[in-house]
């Protein structure tokens, strides 16, 4: 006989027995098993009706048709309805057939709740026994879950239902004193974060799974270091709200990547409330295939522009972003523009054709040591290329121009910083006389950008090392690309002409600490090689230059700094300074 059919028959028989046992229990208590014979017909009709009607309602409510997970709250609710309906029907039939008084009233009152309680208890016992003896794969990791909130609870229930789960949850850790000794699915809170290693050793755990969505990055890094020293693997759960399919929790758990923890914790912000200047407008993104430009393009596209024009001199980059946004990559539409911002006449044709109303200028040469070797290239792209765009934007009455700058433009010591500093001053100068709003946005390193430090370290680790770090005291600011671009778009709404917007990057991070953590995570004996500072490189970057004041009138994460404009006719005088860094520093005259 089919296994499922057998299980359903067992449930029907078990529930029927509970009705019979309940009747026997009431009879023993009320009549000491000596029931008057005149009650036999009524009791027999009542019980027979109850058994038949209970089976019918159980079928209709899907209790006996695998409609619920056994012992779940949903099944218990259905059982309560089944017992209530059975009680009403059995009582009415008994009275109509045998007459009122043919069955003791106490039977009508006591048998149903006792039967219902017994049925629920049997279900609970069955579920507990099933979970207690649920087989698991032999090499399942004995894991401690850090966080007894909704995510941790969901993880426990998921692993207990899945016999192929790679994790066996053996304990919980939570820092909330109110959850001390809390038990979830037979798994108990055994301590707080300070006791994690001690608890893991005591119960033989080899893995920690972080189930706290808003854990502070500094705390997560401390946890990683703590677990590494104790030989514990650290994994992380995604936010439940970010998961379309909650059944995929186990496959979504991933090894904690220390690179995720750099910089500050992301701040949730409502982009739509500050993006009215984009909706229904023609928006041009220069450098649209780059790391920053492509993410700005994605976020702008979601805000409903009339037209999104992506400009880049790299056709491969345009191919990638068109595929990403539009799920096609034919490169046969006019909104994908192959052009170099150094070519002003080519740019003019683009402006004439598309008449952009909003511009995000991200196109730039950004690799500091390369520009130290080829400073002319930085001057041509970062300064003169920006000037071409600025002049055309003013000529064609662009409403909002956002120039993407860098923290290296504050107190610049490199070709990259100086050429971008000049672009900031040119933006302020031209914006002062333009009909639209021209602002610059300055921020530090972004995580995951093309050619970034993290990508370099990963490659070096894969190759077996060494990891190269220029100086043991070097530190940098970090921010995720999506958050940086989100704040850039908001800065376009709140910036005032002649200002540089400076994104709050949190606290700087030591590069050697990042390298060491990535080495630890790799489990390989990789060396760190100190190579020495390169020309133009600083130990620490400044977000705000000397003499600039940190004022945040509109957004808590964006500072506003006025920048002195640079008259166009004076730009040639700054050529030598941009390339060689004269001590004269003409931008501060």
Rosetta blueprint (number, residue, H / E / L):
1 X L
2 X L
3 X H
4 X H
5 X H
6 X H
7 X H
8 X H
9 X H
10 X H
11 X H
12 X H
13 X H
14 X H
15 X H
16 X H
17 X H
18 X H
19 X H
20 X H
21 X H
22 X H
23 X H
24 X H
25 X H
26 X H
27 X H
28 X H
29 X H
30 X H
31 X H
32 X L
33 X L
34 X L
35 X L
36 X L
37 X H
38 X H
39 X H
40 X H
41 X H
42 X H
43 X H
44 X H
45 X H
46 X H
47 X H
48 X H
49 X H
50 X H
51 X H
52 X H
53 X H
54 X H
55 X H
56 X H
57 X H
58 X H
59 X H
60 X H
61 X L
62 X L
63 X L
64 X L
65 X L
66 X L
67 X L
68 X L
69 X L
70 X L
71 X L
72 X L
73 X H
74 X H
75 X H
76 X H
77 X H
78 X H
79 X H
80 X H
81 X H
82 X H
83 X H
84 X H
85 X H
86 X H
87 X H
88 X H
89 X H
90 X H
91 X H
92 X H
93 X H
94 X H
95 X H
96 X H
97 X H
98 X H
99 X L
100 X L
101 X L
102 X L
103 X L
104 X L
105 X H
106 X H
107 X H
108 X H
109 X H
110 X H
111 X H
112 X H
113 X H
114 X H
115 X H
116 X H
117 X H
118 X H
119 X H
120 X H
121 X H
122 X H
123 X H
124 X H
125 X H
126 X H
127 X H
128 X H
129 X H
130 X H
131 X H
132 X H
133 X L
134 X L
135 X L
136 X L
137 X L
138 X L
139 X L
140 X L
141 X E
142 X E
143 X E
144 X E
145 X E
146 X E
147 X L
148 X L
149 X L
150 X H
151 X H
152 X H
153 X H
154 X H
155 X H
156 X H
157 X H
158 X H
159 X H
160 X H
161 X H
162 X L
163 X L
164 X L
165 X L
166 X L
167 X E
168 X E
169 X E
170 X E
171 X E
172 X E
173 X E
174 X L
175 X L
176 X L
177 X H
178 X H
179 X H
180 X L
181 X L
182 X L
183 X E
184 X E
185 X L
186 X L
187 X E
188 X E
189 X E
190 X E
191 X E
192 X L
193 X H
194 X H
195 X H
196 X H
197 X H
198 X H
199 X H
200 X H
201 X H
202 X H
203 X H
204 X L
205 X L
206 X L
207 X E
208 X E
209 X E
210 X E
211 X L
212 X L
213 X L
214 X L
215 X L
216 X L
217 X H
218 X H
219 X H
220 X H
221 X H
222 X H
223 X H
224 X H
225 X H
226 X H
227 X H
228 X H
229 X H
230 X H
231 X L
232 X L
233 X E
234 X E
235 X E
236 X E
237 X L
238 X L
239 X L
240 X H
241 X H
242 X H
243 X L
244 X L
245 X L
246 X H
247 X H
248 X H
249 X H
250 X H
251 X H
252 X H
253 X L
254 X E
255 X E
256 X L
257 X L
258 X H
259 X H
260 X H
261 X H
262 X L
263 X L
264 X L
265 X L
266 X L
267 X L
268 X L
269 X L
270 X L
271 X H
272 X H
273 X H
274 X H
275 X L
276 X L
277 X L
278 X L
279 X L
280 X L
281 X L
282 X E
283 X E
284 X E
285 X E
286 X E
287 X L
288 X L
289 X L
290 X L
291 X H
292 X H
293 X H
294 X H
295 X H
296 X H
297 X H
298 X H
299 X H
300 X H
301 X H
302 X L
303 X L
304 X L
305 X L
306 X L
307 X E
308 X E
309 X E
310 X E
311 X E
312 X E
313 X L
314 X L
315 X H
316 X H
317 X H
318 X H
319 X H
320 X H
321 X H
322 X H
323 X H
324 X H
325 X H
326 X H
327 X L
328 X L
329 X L
330 X L
331 X L
332 X L
333 X L
334 X L
335 X L
336 X E
337 X E
338 X E
339 X L
340 X L
341 X L
342 X L
343 X L
344 X H
345 X H
346 X H
347 X H
348 X H
349 X H
350 X H
351 X H
352 X H
353 X H
354 X H
355 X L
356 X L
357 X L
358 X E
359 X E
360 X E
361 X E
362 X L
363 X L
364 X L
365 X L
366 X L
367 X L
368 X H
369 X H
370 X H
371 X H
372 X H
373 X H
374 X L
375 X H
376 X H
377 X H
378 X H
379 X H
380 X H
381 X H
382 X H
383 X H
384 X H
385 X H
386 X H
387 X H
388 X H
389 X H
390 X H
391 X H
392 X H
393 X H
394 X H
395 X H
396 X L
397 X L
398 X L
399 X L
400 X E
401 X E
402 X E
403 X E
404 X E
405 X L
406 X L
407 X H
408 X H
409 X H
410 X L
411 X L
412 X L
413 X L
414 X L
415 X H
416 X H
417 X H
418 X H
419 X H
420 X H
421 X H
422 X H
423 X H
424 X H
425 X H
426 X H
427 X H
428 X H
429 X H
430 X H
431 X H
432 X H
433 X H
434 X L
435 X L
436 X L
437 X E
438 X E
439 X E
440 X E
441 X E
442 X E
443 X L
444 X L
445 X E
446 X E
447 X E
448 X L
449 X L
450 X L
451 X L
452 X L
453 X H
454 X H
455 X H
456 X H
457 X H
458 X H
459 X H
460 X H
461 X H
462 X H
463 X L
464 X L
465 X L
466 X L
467 X E
468 X E
469 X E
470 X L
471 X L
472 X L
473 X L
474 X L
475 X E
476 X E
477 X L
478 X E
479 X E
480 X E
481 X H
482 X H
483 X H
484 X H
485 X H
486 X H
487 X H
488 X H
489 X H
490 X H
491 X H
492 X H
493 X H
494 X H
495 X L
496 X L
497 X L
498 X L
499 X E
500 X E
501 X E
502 X E
503 X E
504 X L
505 X L
506 X L
507 X L
508 X L
509 X E
510 X E
511 X H
512 X H
513 X H
514 X H
515 X H
516 X H
517 X H
518 X H
519 X H
520 X H
521 X H
522 X H
523 X L
524 X L
525 X L
526 X L
527 X L
528 X E
529 X E
530 X E
531 X L
532 X L
533 X L
534 X L
535 X L
536 X L
537 X L
538 X L
539 X L
540 X L
541 X L
542 X L
543 X L
544 X L
545 X L
546 X L
547 X L
548 X L
549 X L
550 X L
551 X E
552 X E
553 X E
554 X E
555 X E
556 X L
557 X L
558 X E
559 X E
560 X E
561 X E
562 X E
563 X L
564 X L
565 X L
566 X L
567 X L
568 X H
569 X H
570 X H
571 X H
572 X H
573 X H
574 X H
575 X H
576 X H
577 X H
578 X H
579 X H
580 X H
581 X L
582 X L
583 X L
584 X L
585 X L
586 X H
587 X H
588 X H
589 X L
